[in-house]
Amino acid sequence: MSSATTTSVSLTKKDGDPIVLTDVAAQKVAELIAAENVDEVLALRVAVKPGGCSGFNYDMFFDSEFADDDVLRDFSGVKVVVDPQSAELLLGSTLDYSDSLQGAGFHITNPNATRTCGCGNSFS
């Protein structure tokens, strides 16, 4: 795994990453960003929003605008940005990517989730 760098805010728990990307996930995100074919710098924004059958939903999208208090990390050249509130709920999480017959896509493993939904996108 590559090392992460902090740019703007320290987290509530001892210098932990809100989320880390596996090498496979970082490679897939880099491919998706390259396919966007835009001139601006894009980062993967990972957020936690209220809702879903378990209380919270994960939200991931490309973003080119960053707030001063966002947590910004770099994984193999892929920028990942998380807002401070989401960072607390994601602290220690891992984003992975699988391309298998049983389910291709991104998957978040969150040690803070006490309950998850069958869809994998909702947690409490």
N, C-alpha and C positions, 0 to 999 in steps of 0.2 A: 504494500500500500504506500502511496505517496504521502508526504507530510502536508498538513493543512496550515494555512497562515491566517492570522487574525488581522482585520483591518480597523475595526471601529469600536467594538464593545466587548466587555468581559461578561461572562455568563455568571449566573447565580451559583452554580456548583463549580468547584475548582477547575477552571480552565478546560472544561470538556467541550467537545464538538457537539453542536446540536444534532448534526447528522453527518455521517461519512458515506462516501460512495465506494463501492467495490471497484476494482479495476474494470470489470465487465460493464458495470453501470456507467462509469466515467466514459468508457469508449463509446457506448451506445448514445449517451447524451451528446458527446462530441459529434457523432455522425448526424444526429438530429439537428443540432445547431448549424452544422455545415450545410445541411439541406435547406435551411431557412433562407440562405443566400441574401443576407442583409449586410449593410456596412457597419451597423452599430454593434457594440459589444453586448452579447447576450449572456445571461446567467440563468441557471435553473433556479427558480424560486420554489422553495418547498414551504408550505404553510399548513396550519391546522385551523380549520373553521368549525364553528358549532354546527351540529346537524348530524344526520345519519341515524341509523337505528341504535348505535351504541353511544352516541353523545357528541363525537367529533369526527370530522372527515379530513383526510389528507387532500391537499390541493397542490398540484405541480404544474408550472407553466414557465415559459421563457419570459424574461423581463430584462429591460434595459435601464430601468430607473431604480435607484437605490436610495433609501432614507439614511440619514446620518447614524441612526441607531441600529440599522440592520447588521446582522452577523454575516460576514462574507468569508468564505473559505475557497480554497483552490485545490482541486484533485486532478492531477495529471493534465493541467491546463484548462480544466472545466471549472468555471466559477459557479458556486452554489451560494445562494443568499436566503436568509431566514430572518423574519421579523422577530423582535425580542420575545413577544408573547408565545409565538410558536416554538421558539428555541427552547423555552423552558419545558414544553410538553414533548419535544423531540429529543431532548438531551440524551446522548448515547445511542441514538438510532442508527441503523444502517440501511442504505438504499442499494438494492441489488437488482440485476436484470437477468431474466431467464428467457431463453428462446427454445422452449421444448414443446412437444406435442400436448403435454398436459396443461399448458398455460403459459404463453409467452407474455412478457410484460415486466413492468417494474414492481418490486415488492419492498415494503418498508418493514423492518423488524424493529419494534419499539419496546425497549425494556420498561417503559413507564406505563404501557397499556395493561390494564388489569382485565379487560374484556375486549374481544374483537368480534366483528361480525363475519359472517360467512363470505362476504364479498372481498374482505381484506382491506377495504377503504375506510372503514369506520371503527372507532375504538373508544374506550372510556378509561 
